[in-house]
Amino acid sequence: MTGSATQVLLLDLKDEPAAIAAYDGWHAAGAVPAAVVASIRAAGIRDMRIFRAGARLVMLLDTDAGFDPAAKAASDSADPEIQAWERMMDGFQQPIPGGDPTAKWTAATRIFGLSEQP
Protein backbone atom coordinates (compact mmCIF):
# COMPACT_ATOMS: atom_id res chain seq x y z
CA MET A 1 0.00 0.00 0.00
CA THR A 2 1.78 3.08 -1.25
CA GLY A 3 1.86 5.96 1.19
CA SER A 4 0.68 3.84 4.06
CA ALA A 5 2.20 2.42 7.21
CA THR A 6 1.49 -0.46 9.54
CA GLN A 7 1.71 0.06 13.28
CA VAL A 8 1.69 -2.70 15.89
CA LEU A 9 0.39 -1.87 19.35
CA LEU A 10 0.18 -4.03 22.49
CA LEU A 11 -2.13 -3.97 25.50
CA ASP A 12 -3.17 -6.39 28.22
CA LEU A 13 -6.64 -7.10 29.45
CA LYS A 14 -7.28 -7.74 33.10
CA ASP A 15 -6.84 -11.50 33.38
CA GLU A 16 -10.43 -12.28 34.37
CA PRO A 17 -12.29 -14.74 32.10
CA ALA A 18 -15.65 -12.95 32.36
CA ALA A 19 -14.09 -9.57 31.59
CA ILE A 20 -12.17 -11.01 28.62
CA ALA A 21 -15.37 -12.56 27.26
CA ALA A 22 -17.20 -9.24 27.67
CA TYR A 23 -14.37 -7.36 25.94
CA ASP A 24 -14.47 -9.82 23.04
CA GLY A 25 -18.22 -9.30 22.83
CA TRP A 26 -17.84 -5.51 22.68
CA HIS A 27 -15.53 -5.98 19.69
CA ALA A 28 -17.70 -8.41 17.73
CA ALA A 29 -18.93 -7.41 14.28
CA GLY A 30 -21.56 -4.69 14.69
CA ALA A 31 -20.99 -4.25 18.45
CA VAL A 32 -18.56 -1.31 18.33
CA PRO A 33 -20.52 1.97 18.38
CA ALA A 34 -20.88 3.59 14.95
CA ALA A 35 -19.27 6.81 16.22
CA VAL A 36 -16.14 4.89 17.22
CA VAL A 37 -15.87 3.18 13.83
CA ALA A 38 -16.47 6.48 12.01
CA SER A 39 -13.77 8.21 14.08
CA ILE A 40 -11.26 5.49 13.25
CA ARG A 41 -11.98 5.71 9.52
CA ALA A 42 -12.02 9.53 9.46
CA ALA A 43 -8.55 9.63 11.03
CA GLY A 44 -6.94 7.90 8.06
CA ILE A 45 -6.86 4.40 9.49
CA ARG A 46 -7.44 2.10 6.51
CA ASP A 47 -7.71 -1.07 8.53
CA MET A 48 -7.51 -2.06 12.18
CA ARG A 49 -7.28 -5.61 13.47
CA ILE A 50 -7.06 -6.74 17.09
CA PHE A 51 -5.83 -10.22 17.98
CA ARG A 52 -5.94 -11.77 21.45
CA ALA A 53 -3.86 -14.52 23.05
CA GLY A 54 -4.97 -15.03 26.63
CA ALA A 55 -5.10 -11.54 28.10
CA ARG A 56 -2.61 -10.00 25.61
CA LEU A 57 -3.95 -7.90 22.74
CA VAL A 58 -2.10 -7.04 19.55
CA MET A 59 -3.51 -4.29 17.34
CA LEU A 60 -2.43 -3.84 13.74
CA LEU A 61 -3.16 -0.45 12.21
CA ASP A 62 -2.79 0.22 8.51
CA THR A 63 -2.78 4.00 8.12
CA ASP A 64 -2.73 6.52 5.29
CA ALA A 65 0.42 8.59 4.84
CA GLY A 66 -1.35 11.57 6.43
CA PHE A 67 -2.38 9.77 9.61
CA ASP A 68 -1.58 11.94 12.63
CA PRO A 69 -1.89 10.17 16.02
CA ALA A 70 -1.85 13.48 17.91
CA ALA A 71 -4.71 14.85 15.79
CA LYS A 72 -6.66 11.61 16.32
CA ALA A 73 -6.12 11.85 20.10
CA ALA A 74 -7.23 15.51 20.13
CA SER A 75 -10.34 14.72 18.09
CA ASP A 76 -11.18 11.76 20.34
CA SER A 77 -10.75 13.80 23.52
CA ALA A 78 -13.33 16.31 22.24
CA ASP A 79 -15.93 13.68 21.31
CA PRO A 80 -18.22 12.58 24.17
CA GLU A 81 -19.20 9.33 22.42
CA ILE A 82 -15.56 8.33 21.96
CA GLN A 83 -14.77 9.28 25.55
CA ALA A 84 -17.66 7.13 26.82
CA TRP A 85 -16.32 4.16 24.82
CA GLU A 86 -12.78 4.73 26.12
CA ARG A 87 -13.97 4.92 29.74
CA MET A 88 -15.84 1.65 29.32
CA MET A 89 -12.83 -0.05 27.70
CA ASP A 90 -10.51 1.27 30.43
CA GLY A 91 -12.30 -1.01 32.88
CA PHE A 92 -11.01 -4.04 30.96
CA GLN A 93 -7.52 -2.85 30.00
CA GLN A 94 -4.10 -2.38 31.59
CA PRO A 95 -0.66 -1.48 30.20
CA ILE A 96 1.70 -4.31 29.32
CA PRO A 97 4.54 -5.06 31.76
CA GLY A 98 7.44 -2.80 30.93
CA GLY A 99 5.21 -0.47 28.92
CA ASP A 100 4.55 3.19 29.62
CA PRO A 101 2.11 3.16 32.58
CA THR A 102 0.60 6.46 31.35
CA ALA A 103 -0.14 5.11 27.85
CA LYS A 104 -2.94 2.73 27.02
CA TRP A 105 -1.39 0.92 24.04
CA THR A 106 2.37 0.37 23.73
CA ALA A 107 3.96 0.59 20.28
CA ALA A 108 5.95 -2.50 19.33
CA THR A 109 9.38 -2.11 17.78
CA ARG A 110 9.91 -3.95 14.50
CA ILE A 111 13.06 -6.05 14.71
CA PHE A 112 12.72 -8.32 11.65
CA GLY A 113 11.55 -8.06 8.05
CA LEU A 114 11.70 -11.08 5.76
CA SER A 115 12.06 -8.85 2.70
CA GLU A 116 15.30 -7.47 4.20
CA GLN A 117 16.87 -10.89 4.49
CA PRO A 118 19.20 -12.29 1.82
N, CA, C and O atoms as CSV, one atom per row, in Angstrom:
chain,resi,resn,atom,element,x,y,z
A,1,MET,N,N,0.835,-1.181,0.000
A,1,MET,CA,C,0.000,0.000,0.000
A,1,MET,C,C,0.877,1.239,0.000
A,1,MET,O,O,1.484,1.576,1.016
A,2,THR,N,N,0.942,1.904,-1.116
A,2,THR,CA,C,1.780,3.083,-1.249
A,2,THR,C,C,1.276,4.192,-0.334
A,2,THR,O,O,0.074,4.433,-0.223
A,3,GLY,N,N,2.224,4.862,0.319
A,3,GLY,CA,C,1.860,5.961,1.191
A,3,GLY,C,C,1.194,5.546,2.486
A,3,GLY,O,O,0.575,6.369,3.161
A,4,SER,N,N,1.313,4.302,2.832
A,4,SER,CA,C,0.680,3.841,4.063
A,4,SER,C,C,1.733,3.275,4.998
A,4,SER,O,O,2.892,3.092,4.624
A,5,ALA,N,N,1.305,3.003,6.218
A,5,ALA,CA,C,2.196,2.421,7.213
A,5,ALA,C,C,1.401,1.438,8.054
A,5,ALA,O,O,0.184,1.556,8.199
A,6,THR,N,N,2.113,0.468,8.603
A,6,THR,CA,C,1.493,-0.462,9.540
A,6,THR,C,C,2.114,-0.222,10.903
A,6,THR,O,O,3.336,-0.158,11.042
A,7,GLN,N,N,1.264,-0.090,11.897
A,7,GLN,CA,C,1.715,0.061,13.276
A,7,GLN,C,C,1.231,-1.147,14.063
A,7,GLN,O,O,0.146,-1.673,13.814
A,8,VAL,N,N,2.052,-1.579,15.017
A,8,VAL,CA,C,1.695,-2.701,15.886
A,8,VAL,C,C,1.694,-2.178,17.313
A,8,VAL,O,O,2.687,-1.625,17.788
A,9,LEU,N,N,0.560,-2.361,17.992
A,9,LEU,CA,C,0.393,-1.868,19.353
A,9,LEU,C,C,-0.014,-3.020,20.268
A,9,LEU,O,O,-0.719,-3.938,19.848
A,10,LEU,N,N,0.435,-2.964,21.521
A,10,LEU,CA,C,0.182,-4.026,22.494
A,10,LEU,C,C,-0.532,-3.480,23.728
A,10,LEU,O,O,-0.322,-2.340,24.142
A,11,LEU,N,N,-1.371,-4.322,24.293
A,11,LEU,CA,C,-2.130,-3.967,25.496
A,11,LEU,C,C,-2.529,-5.259,26.179
A,11,LEU,O,O,-2.711,-6.279,25.514
A,12,ASP,N,N,-2.666,-5.234,27.483
A,12,ASP,CA,C,-3.173,-6.387,28.216
A,12,ASP,C,C,-4.577,-6.106,28.718
A,12,ASP,O,O,-4.931,-4.974,29.046
A,13,LEU,N,N,-5.358,-7.160,28.767
A,13,LEU,CA,C,-6.642,-7.103,29.451
A,13,LEU,C,C,-6.428,-7.575,30.878
A,13,LEU,O,O,-5.471,-8.294,31.163
A,14,LYS,N,N,-7.301,-7.178,31.758
A,14,LYS,CA,C,-7.276,-7.738,33.102
A,14,LYS,C,C,-7.569,-9.223,32.953
A,14,LYS,O,O,-8.513,-9.606,32.262
A,15,ASP,N,N,-6.779,-10.043,33.589
A,15,ASP,CA,C,-6.837,-11.497,33.376
A,15,ASP,C,C,-7.986,-12.111,34.170
A,15,ASP,O,O,-7.777,-12.851,35.131
A,16,GLU,N,N,-9.199,-11.787,33.743
A,16,GLU,CA,C,-10.428,-12.281,34.367
A,16,GLU,C,C,-11.295,-12.833,33.237
A,16,GLU,O,O,-11.719,-12.070,32.369
A,17,PRO,N,N,-11.568,-14.135,33.224
A,17,PRO,CA,C,-12.293,-14.738,32.096
A,17,PRO,C,C,-13.599,-14.033,31.722
A,17,PRO,O,O,-13.883,-13.874,30.535
A,18,ALA,N,N,-14.386,-13.616,32.684
A,18,ALA,CA,C,-15.652,-12.952,32.364
A,18,ALA,C,C,-15.412,-11.601,31.689
A,18,ALA,O,O,-16.117,-11.231,30.750
A,19,ALA,N,N,-14.409,-10.871,32.178
A,19,ALA,CA,C,-14.088,-9.573,31.586
A,19,ALA,C,C,-13.549,-9.740,30.168
A,19,ALA,O,O,-13.890,-8.962,29.277
A,20,ILE,N,N,-12.714,-10.748,29.958
A,20,ILE,CA,C,-12.169,-11.010,28.625
A,20,ILE,C,C,-13.298,-11.360,27.659
A,20,ILE,O,O,-13.317,-10.881,26.525
A,21,ALA,N,N,-14.233,-12.190,28.101
A,21,ALA,CA,C,-15.373,-12.555,27.258
A,21,ALA,C,C,-16.215,-11.319,26.929
A,21,ALA,O,O,-16.662,-11.157,25.794
A,22,ALA,N,N,-16.428,-10.457,27.912
A,22,ALA,CA,C,-17.201,-9.238,27.674
A,22,ALA,C,C,-16.471,-8.326,26.687
A,22,ALA,O,O,-17.095,-7.745,25.798
A,23,TYR,N,N,-15.162,-8.202,26.843
A,23,TYR,CA,C,-14.368,-7.364,25.937
A,23,TYR,C,C,-14.464,-7.902,24.516
A,23,TYR,O,O,-14.667,-7.141,23.570
A,24,ASP,N,N,-14.316,-9.212,24.370
A,24,ASP,CA,C,-14.471,-9.825,23.039
A,24,ASP,C,C,-15.843,-9.489,22.466
A,24,ASP,O,O,-15.961,-9.142,21.290
A,25,GLY,N,N,-16.870,-9.590,23.287
A,25,GLY,CA,C,-18.224,-9.296,22.831
A,25,GLY,C,C,-18.384,-7.862,22.358
A,25,GLY,O,O,-19.054,-7.608,21.357
A,26,TRP,N,N,-17.768,-6.913,23.076
A,26,TRP,CA,C,-17.844,-5.511,22.683
A,26,TRP,C,C,-17.139,-5.246,21.362
A,26,TRP,O,O,-17.380,-4.218,20.729
A,27,HIS,N,N,-16.269,-6.161,20.939
A,27,HIS,CA,C,-15.525,-5.977,19.690
A,27,HIS,C,C,-16.025,-6.875,18.558
A,27,HIS,O,O,-15.414,-6.926,17.491
A,28,ALA,N,N,-17.117,-7.570,18.783
A,28,ALA,CA,C,-17.704,-8.415,17.732
A,28,ALA,C,C,-18.235,-7.534,16.601
A,28,ALA,O,O,-18.477,-6.342,16.789
A,29,ALA,N,N,-18.409,-8.135,15.429
A,29,ALA,CA,C,-18.926,-7.407,14.276
A,29,ALA,C,C,-20.258,-6.750,14.622
A,29,ALA,O,O,-21.193,-7.421,15.060
A,30,GLY,N,N,-20.341,-5.436,14.426
A,30,GLY,CA,C,-21.557,-4.688,14.693
A,30,GLY,C,C,-21.725,-4.217,16.122
A,30,GLY,O,O,-22.667,-3.481,16.412
A,31,ALA,N,N,-20.837,-4.619,17.032
A,31,ALA,CA,C,-20.986,-4.251,18.445
A,31,ALA,C,C,-20.299,-2.933,18.796
A,31,ALA,O,O,-20.709,-2.258,19.740
A,32,VAL,N,N,-19.267,-2.559,18.052
A,32,VAL,CA,C,-18.560,-1.311,18.332
A,32,VAL,C,C,-19.465,-0.159,17.895
A,32,VAL,O,O,-20.001,-0.187,16.787
A,33,PRO,N,N,-19.642,0.853,18.748
A,33,PRO,CA,C,-20.516,1.968,18.379
A,33,PRO,C,C,-20.115,2.604,17.046
A,33,PRO,O,O,-18.931,2.726,16.733
A,34,ALA,N,N,-21.121,3.005,16.270
A,34,ALA,CA,C,-20.882,3.593,14.949
A,34,ALA,C,C,-19.976,4.820,15.032
A,34,ALA,O,O,-19.157,5.037,14.139
A,35,ALA,N,N,-20.106,5.617,16.077
A,35,ALA,CA,C,-19.274,6.809,16.222
A,35,ALA,C,C,-17.800,6.447,16.371
A,35,ALA,O,O,-16.929,7.165,15.879
A,36,VAL,N,N,-17.520,5.340,17.043
A,36,VAL,CA,C,-16.142,4.891,17.217
A,36,VAL,C,C,-15.570,4.445,15.880
A,36,VAL,O,O,-14.452,4.817,15.523
A,37,VAL,N,N,-16.331,3.654,15.147
A,37,VAL,CA,C,-15.874,3.179,13.834
A,37,VAL,C,C,-15.672,4.363,12.886
A,37,VAL,O,O,-14.676,4.409,12.164
A,38,ALA,N,N,-16.595,5.311,12.882
A,38,ALA,CA,C,-16.471,6.484,12.012
A,38,ALA,C,C,-15.239,7.306,12.357
A,38,ALA,O,O,-14.559,7.804,11.460
A,39,SER,N,N,-14.946,7.454,13.635
A,39,SER,CA,C,-13.772,8.208,14.075
A,39,SER,C,C,-12.481,7.545,13.606
A,39,SER,O,O,-11.545,8.221,13.178
A,40,ILE,N,N,-12.441,6.228,13.690
A,40,ILE,CA,C,-11.258,5.486,13.246
A,40,ILE,C,C,-11.041,5.708,11.752
A,40,ILE,O,O,-9.932,6.019,11.317
A,41,ARG,N,N,-12.094,5.549,10.981
A,41,ARG,CA,C,-11.976,5.706,9.523
A,41,ARG,C,C,-11.633,7.142,9.136
A,41,ARG,O,O,-10.810,7.362,8.247
A,42,ALA,N,N,-12.253,8.119,9.793
A,42,ALA,CA,C,-12.019,9.525,9.464
A,42,ALA,C,C,-10.583,9.954,9.752
A,42,ALA,O,O,-10.092,10.912,9.153
A,43,ALA,N,N,-9.916,9.266,10.648
A,43,ALA,CA,C,-8.550,9.634,11.034
A,43,ALA,C,C,-7.505,9.178,10.028
A,43,ALA,O,O,-6.332,9.523,10.162
A,44,GLY,N,N,-7.910,8.407,9.023
A,44,GLY,CA,C,-6.937,7.897,8.058
A,44,GLY,C,C,-6.448,6.506,8.384
A,44,GLY,O,O,-5.399,6.084,7.898
A,45,ILE,N,N,-7.195,5.791,9.201
A,45,ILE,CA,C,-6.859,4.395,9.491
A,45,ILE,C,C,-7.611,3.548,8.474
A,45,ILE,O,O,-8.840,3.476,8.490
A,46,ARG,N,N,-6.851,2.907,7.589
A,46,ARG,CA,C,-7.442,2.101,6.513
A,46,ARG,C,C,-7.995,0.787,7.025
A,46,ARG,O,O,-9.047,0.323,6.586
A,47,ASP,N,N,-7.269,0.196,7.960
A,47,ASP,CA,C,-7.712,-1.072,8.527
A,47,ASP,C,C,-7.162,-1.180,9.936
A,47,ASP,O,O,-6.073,-0.686,10.230
A,48,MET,N,N,-7.917,-1.824,10.796
A,48,MET,CA,C,-7.509,-2.063,12.185
A,48,MET,C,C,-7.945,-3.483,12.520
A,48,MET,O,O,-9.099,-3.864,12.324
A,49,ARG,N,N,-6.992,-4.254,13.029
A,49,ARG,CA,C,-7.285,-5.608,13.470
A,49,ARG,C,C,-6.738,-5.781,14.870
A,49,ARG,O,O,-5.635,-5.324,15.172
A,50,ILE,N,N,-7.514,-6.446,15.734
A,50,ILE,CA,C,-7.057,-6.742,17.086
A,50,ILE,C,C,-7.084,-8.256,17.252
A,50,ILE,O,O,-8.092,-8.908,16.981
A,51,PHE,N,N,-5.962,-8.799,17.702
A,51,PHE,CA,C,-5.830,-10.224,17.980
A,51,PHE,C,C,-5.622,-10.384,19.477
A,51,PHE,O,O,-5.049,-9.512,20.131
A,52,ARG,N,N,-6.096,-11.515,20.017
A,52,ARG,CA,C,-5.936,-11.771,21.449
A,52,ARG,C,C,-5.357,-13.152,21.661
A,52,ARG,O,O,-5.782,-14.117,21.026
A,53,ALA,N,N,-4.390,-13.246,22.554
A,53,ALA,CA,C,-3.856,-14.516,23.051
A,53,ALA,C,C,-3.890,-14.415,24.568
A,53,ALA,O,O,-3.122,-13.661,25.165
A,54,GLY,N,N,-4.786,-15.180,25.191
A,54,GLY,CA,C,-4.969,-15.033,26.634
A,54,GLY,C,C,-5.463,-13.630,26.922
A,54,GLY,O,O,-6.490,-13.204,26.393
A,55,ALA,N,N,-4.733,-12.913,27.758
A,55,ALA,CA,C,-5.103,-11.543,28.103
A,55,ALA,C,C,-4.319,-10.501,27.293
A,55,ALA,O,O,-4.526,-9.302,27.481
A,56,ARG,N,N,-3.431,-10.933,26.405
A,56,ARG,CA,C,-2.611,-10.004,25.609
A,56,ARG,C,C,-3.318,-9.665,24.302
A,56,ARG,O,O,-3.788,-10.551,23.588
A,57,LEU,N,N,-3.385,-8.375,24.000
A,57,LEU,CA,C,-3.947,-7.897,22.742
A,57,LEU,C,C,-2.839,-7.361,21.850
A,57,LEU,O,O,-1.884,-6.744,22.322
A,58,VAL,N,N,-2.984,-7.604,20.566
A,58,VAL,CA,C,-2.095,-7.040,19.554
A,58,VAL,C,C,-2.991,-6.348,18.526
A,58,VAL,O,O,-3.873,-6.971,17.936
A,59,MET,N,N,-2.752,-5.058,18.323
A,59,MET,CA,C,-3.515,-4.289,17.343
A,59,MET,C,C,-2.611,-3.967,16.165
A,59,MET,O,O,-1.489,-3.492,16.339
A,60,LEU,N,N,-3.114,-4.230,14.960
A,60,LEU,CA,C,-2.426,-3.844,13.739
A,60,LEU,C,C,-3.209,-2.712,13.099
A,60,LEU,O,O,-4.402,-2.852,12.830
A,61,LEU,N,N,-2.551,-1.605,12.856
A,61,LEU,CA,C,-3.164,-0.450,12.211
A,61,LEU,C,C,-2.500,-0.234,10.862
A,61,LEU,O,O,-1.277,-0.125,10.781
A,62,ASP,N,N,-3.289,-0.173,9.815
A,62,ASP,CA,C,-2.791,0.225,8.508
A,62,ASP,C,C,-3.319,1.634,8.282
A,62,ASP,O,O,-4.528,1.853,8.204
A,63,THR,N,N,-2.391,2.592,8.176
A,63,THR,CA,C,-2.781,3.995,8.118
A,63,THR,C,C,-2.370,4.642,6.802
A,63,THR,O,O,-1.422,4.208,6.147
A,64,ASP,N,N,-3.102,5.690,6.428
A,64,ASP,CA,C,-2.728,6.525,5.293
A,64,ASP,C,C,-1.468,7.295,5.654
A,64,ASP,O,O,-1.111,7.423,6.825
A,65,ALA,N,N,-0.803,7.806,4.623
A,65,ALA,CA,C,0.420,8.587,4.844
A,65,ALA,C,C,0.159,9.812,5.718
A,65,ALA,O,O,1.053,10.248,6.443
A,66,GLY,N,N,-1.035,10.367,5.663
A,66,GLY,CA,C,-1.346,11.570,6.430
A,66,GLY,C,C,-1.861,11.321,7.830
A,66,GLY,O,O,-2.248,12.266,8.518
A,67,PHE,N,N,-1.878,10.066,8.272
A,67,PHE,CA,C,-2.381,9.769,9.612
A,67,PHE,C,C,-1.550,10.492,10.662
A,67,PHE,O,O,-0.320,10.433,10.647
A,68,ASP,N,N,-2.239,11.174,11.573
A,68,ASP,CA,C,-1.578,11.937,12.633
A,68,ASP,C,C,-2.149,11.479,13.980
A,68,ASP,O,O,-3.267,11.852,14.335
A,69,PRO,N,N,-1.379,10.665,14.739
A,69,PRO,CA,C,-1.891,10.167,16.017
A,69,PRO,C,C,-2.276,11.277,16.993
A,69,PRO,O,O,-3.242,11.132,17.743
A,70,ALA,N,N,-1.534,12.375,16.991
A,70,ALA,CA,C,-1.854,13.480,17.906
A,70,ALA,C,C,-3.190,14.120,17.527
A,70,ALA,O,O,-3.986,14.465,18.400
A,71,ALA,N,N,-3.431,14.277,16.238
A,71,ALA,CA,C,-4.709,14.848,15.788
A,71,ALA,C,C,-5.859,13.901,16.123
A,71,ALA,O,O,-6.940,14.345,16.507
A,72,LYS,N,N,-5.626,12.593,15.978
A,72,LYS,CA,C,-6.660,11.606,16.324
A,72,LYS,C,C,-6.971,11.689,17.817
A,72,LYS,O,O,-8.136,11.686,18.214
A,73,ALA,N,N,-5.926,11.762,18.642
A,73,ALA,CA,C,-6.119,11.849,20.098
A,73,ALA,C,C,-6.876,13.124,20.473
A,73,ALA,O,O,-7.750,13.087,21.339
A,74,ALA,N,N,-6.551,14.250,19.833
A,74,ALA,CA,C,-7.231,15.511,20.128
A,74,ALA,C,C,-8.705,15.437,19.727
A,74,ALA,O,O,-9.585,15.879,20.465
A,75,SER,N,N,-8.956,14.873,18.552
A,75,SER,CA,C,-10.337,14.718,18.088
A,75,SER,C,C,-11.125,13.812,19.027
A,75,SER,O,O,-12.262,14.119,19.383
A,76,ASP,N,N,-10.520,12.700,19.424
A,76,ASP,CA,C,-11.185,11.762,20.337
A,76,ASP,C,C,-11.486,12.395,21.684
A,76,ASP,O,O,-12.546,12.154,22.262
A,77,SER,N,N,-10.558,13.204,22.188
A,77,SER,CA,C,-10.753,13.800,23.515
A,77,SER,C,C,-11.891,14.813,23.514
A,77,SER,O,O,-12.444,15.126,24.569
A,78,ALA,N,N,-12.245,15.328,22.339
A,78,ALA,CA,C,-13.327,16.307,22.238
A,78,ALA,C,C,-14.672,15.669,21.908
A,78,ALA,O,O,-15.680,16.370,21.817
A,79,ASP,N,N,-14.701,14.361,21.727
A,79,ASP,CA,C,-15.929,13.676,21.313
A,79,ASP,C,C,-16.500,12.878,22.481
A,79,ASP,O,O,-15.890,11.900,22.913
A,80,PRO,N,N,-17.662,13.280,22.999
A,80,PRO,CA,C,-18.222,12.579,24.173
A,80,PRO,C,C,-18.518,11.106,23.929
A,80,PRO,O,O,-18.395,10.295,24.848
A,81,GLU,N,N,-18.907,10.742,22.701
A,81,GLU,CA,C,-19.196,9.332,22.418
A,81,GLU,C,C,-17.915,8.496,22.458
A,81,GLU,O,O,-17.915,7.374,22.964
A,82,ILE,N,N,-16.842,9.043,21.931
A,82,ILE,CA,C,-15.559,8.330,21.964
A,82,ILE,C,C,-15.073,8.226,23.404
A,82,ILE,O,O,-14.576,7.179,23.819
A,83,GLN,N,N,-15.213,9.299,24.161
A,83,GLN,CA,C,-14.773,9.280,25.553
A,83,GLN,C,C,-15.563,8.262,26.376
A,83,GLN,O,O,-14.998,7.604,27.249
A,84,ALA,N,N,-16.858,8.127,26.109
A,84,ALA,CA,C,-17.665,7.129,26.822
A,84,ALA,C,C,-17.176,5.722,26.498
A,84,ALA,O,O,-17.085,4.880,27.391
A,85,TRP,N,N,-16.860,5.457,25.228
A,85,TRP,CA,C,-16.321,4.156,24.820
A,85,TRP,C,C,-14.988,3.897,25.520
A,85,TRP,O,O,-14.767,2.815,26.064
A,86,GLU,N,N,-14.104,4.890,25.503
A,86,GLU,CA,C,-12.781,4.730,26.120
A,86,GLU,C,C,-12.896,4.467,27.617
A,86,GLU,O,O,-12.171,3.627,28.151
A,87,ARG,N,N,-13.788,5.164,28.295
A,87,ARG,CA,C,-13.971,4.925,29.739
A,87,ARG,C,C,-14.445,3.497,29.983
A,87,ARG,O,O,-13.988,2.841,30.919
A,88,MET,N,N,-15.356,3.017,29.151
A,88,MET,CA,C,-15.840,1.649,29.322
A,88,MET,C,C,-14.699,0.648,29.069
A,88,MET,O,O,-14.536,-0.308,29.827
A,89,MET,N,N,-13.923,0.865,28.022
A,89,MET,CA,C,-12.831,-0.055,27.697
A,89,MET,C,C,-11.737,-0.012,28.764
A,89,MET,O,O,-11.094,-1.027,29.031
A,90,ASP,N,N,-11.521,1.150,29.372
A,90,ASP,CA,C,-10.509,1.275,30.432
A,90,ASP,C,C,-10.755,0.287,31.566
A,90,ASP,O,O,-9.802,-0.153,32.210
A,91,GLY,N,N,-11.990,-0.066,31.821
A,91,GLY,CA,C,-12.303,-1.014,32.884
A,91,GLY,C,C,-11.803,-2.420,32.604
A,91,GLY,O,O,-11.699,-3.234,33.522
A,92,PHE,N,N,-11.495,-2.715,31.351
A,92,PHE,CA,C,-11.006,-4.039,30.957
A,92,PHE,C,C,-9.491,-4.077,30.761
A,92,PHE,O,O,-8.885,-5.147,30.826
A,93,GLN,N,N,-8.881,-2.923,30.523
A,93,GLN,CA,C,-7.519,-2.854,30.004
A,93,GLN,C,C,-6.495,-2.446,31.056
A,93,GLN,O,O,-6.820,-1.832,32.072
A,94,GLN,N,N,-5.227,-2.816,30.770
A,94,GLN,CA,C,-4.100,-2.383,31.585
A,94,GLN,C,C,-2.853,-2.390,30.702
A,94,GLN,O,O,-2.769,-3.173,29.756
A,95,PRO,N,N,-1.885,-1.522,31.003
A,95,PRO,CA,C,-0.656,-1.483,30.199
A,95,PRO,C,C,0.104,-2.803,30.305
A,95,PRO,O,O,-0.010,-3.527,31.294
A,96,ILE,N,N,0.873,-3.096,29.276
A,96,ILE,CA,C,1.698,-4.310,29.320
A,96,ILE,C,C,2.844,-4.104,30.306
A,96,ILE,O,O,3.264,-2.969,30.533
A,97,PRO,N,N,3.359,-5.191,30.898
A,97,PRO,CA,C,4.535,-5.057,31.761
A,97,PRO,C,C,5.686,-4.431,30.971
A,97,PRO,O,O,5.971,-4.818,29.838
A,98,GLY,N,N,6.324,-3.476,31.589
A,98,GLY,CA,C,7.441,-2.801,30.934
A,98,GLY,C,C,7.011,-1.697,29.992
A,98,GLY,O,O,7.859,-0.985,29.453
A,99,GLY,N,N,5.712,-1.536,29.781
A,99,GLY,CA,C,5.208,-0.466,28.920
A,99,GLY,C,C,5.081,0.829,29.696
A,99,GLY,O,O,5.274,0.859,30.911
A,100,ASP,N,N,4.760,1.887,28.996
A,100,ASP,CA,C,4.548,3.187,29.617
A,100,ASP,C,C,3.258,3.127,30.434
A,100,ASP,O,O,2.187,2.942,29.855
A,101,PRO,N,N,3.324,3.275,31.751
A,101,PRO,CA,C,2.113,3.158,32.576
A,101,PRO,C,C,1.107,4.288,32.330
A,101,PRO,O,O,-0.042,4.186,32.759
A,102,THR,N,N,1.521,5.363,31.646
A,102,THR,CA,C,0.600,6.464,31.350
A,102,THR,C,C,-0.034,6.322,29.965
A,102,THR,O,O,-0.918,7.100,29.605
A,103,ALA,N,N,0.413,5.332,29.188
A,103,ALA,CA,C,-0.140,5.110,27.850
A,103,ALA,C,C,-1.013,3.866,27.872
A,103,ALA,O,O,-0.724,2.906,28.586
A,104,LYS,N,N,-2.069,3.889,27.095
A,104,LYS,CA,C,-2.943,2.727,27.023
A,104,LYS,C,C,-2.268,1.631,26.198
A,104,LYS,O,O,-1.978,0.555,26.720
A,105,TRP,N,N,-2.023,1.889,24.941
A,105,TRP,CA,C,-1.391,0.919,24.039
A,105,TRP,C,C,0.091,1.236,23.935
A,105,TRP,O,O,0.473,2.406,23.912
A,106,THR,N,N,0.932,0.211,23.870
A,106,THR,CA,C,2.373,0.371,23.727
A,106,THR,C,C,2.771,-0.014,22.305
A,106,THR,O,O,2.427,-1.095,21.827
A,107,ALA,N,N,3.492,0.872,21.638
A,107,ALA,CA,C,3.956,0.587,20.280
A,107,ALA,C,C,5.050,-0.474,20.326
A,107,ALA,O,O,5.978,-0.396,21.132
A,108,ALA,N,N,4.924,-1.466,19.445
A,108,ALA,CA,C,5.946,-2.501,19.326
A,108,ALA,C,C,7.039,-2.009,18.377
A,108,ALA,O,O,6.772,-1.251,17.444
A,109,THR,N,N,8.251,-2.444,18.627
A,109,THR,CA,C,9.383,-2.111,17.777
A,109,THR,C,C,9.630,-3.247,16.795
A,109,THR,O,O,9.800,-4.397,17.198
A,110,ARG,N,N,9.648,-2.926,15.518
A,110,ARG,CA,C,9.907,-3.945,14.499
A,110,ARG,C,C,11.376,-4.312,14.520
A,110,ARG,O,O,12.241,-3.441,14.429
A,111,ILE,N,N,11.659,-5.593,14.640
A,111,ILE,CA,C,13.055,-6.047,14.706
A,111,ILE,C,C,13.420,-6.990,13.565
A,111,ILE,O,O,14.584,-7.369,13.436
A,112,PHE,N,N,12.449,-7.378,12.731
A,112,PHE,CA,C,12.716,-8.322,11.646
A,112,PHE,C,C,11.798,-8.034,10.476
A,112,PHE,O,O,10.621,-7.723,10.661
A,113,GLY,N,N,12.330,-8.138,9.280
A,113,GLY,CA,C,11.549,-8.056,8.051
A,113,GLY,C,C,12.077,-9.070,7.070
A,113,GLY,O,O,13.239,-8.996,6.670
A,114,LEU,N,N,11.251,-10.015,6.675
A,114,LEU,CA,C,11.695,-11.077,5.756
A,114,LEU,C,C,12.231,-10.493,4.452
A,114,LEU,O,O,13.202,-11.008,3.897
A,115,SER,N,N,11.611,-9.431,3.961
A,115,SER,CA,C,12.058,-8.847,2.700
A,115,SER,C,C,13.456,-8.247,2.804
A,115,SER,O,O,14.084,-7.977,1.780
A,116,GLU,N,N,13.947,-8.036,4.002
A,116,GLU,CA,C,15.297,-7.474,4.200
A,116,GLU,C,C,16.358,-8.558,4.319
A,116,GLU,O,O,17.549,-8.260,4.410
A,117,GLN,N,N,15.937,-9.783,4.320
A,117,GLN,CA,C,16.873,-10.894,4.488
A,117,GLN,C,C,17.386,-11.367,3.129
A,117,GLN,O,O,16.655,-11.352,2.139
A,118,PRO,N,N,18.652,-11.788,3.095
A,118,PRO,CA,C,19.204,-12.288,1.819
A,118,PRO,C,C,18.558,-13.601,1.397
A,118,PRO,O,O,18.906,-14.154,0.354
